[in-house]
Amino acid sequence: MSQNERSNRCIGCTVDNCAHHAKSENYCTLHQVSIGTHESDPTEPKCVDCESFSLDR
Ligand code: SF4
């Protein structure tokens, strides 16, 4: 299966150092991801995180 076939086009992502990134395209390969926040009162995009991130070693 190619990287492109693994892309989930419902989840765009540019974090290509994540193990779940499609690499050849800016999409995630997971069927679903968990999004959360590290802030007590999130007010802008940088306040939220993909909690499914896994460092690609
Ligand atoms: S798990 Fe999150 S950070 Fe990793 S590729 Fe998918 S959307 Fe991006």
Residues whose N, C-alpha, C, O or C-beta is under 5 A from the ligand:
A	BS01	SF4	C13 V15 C18 H20 H21 Y27 C28 V33 C50 S52 F53 S54
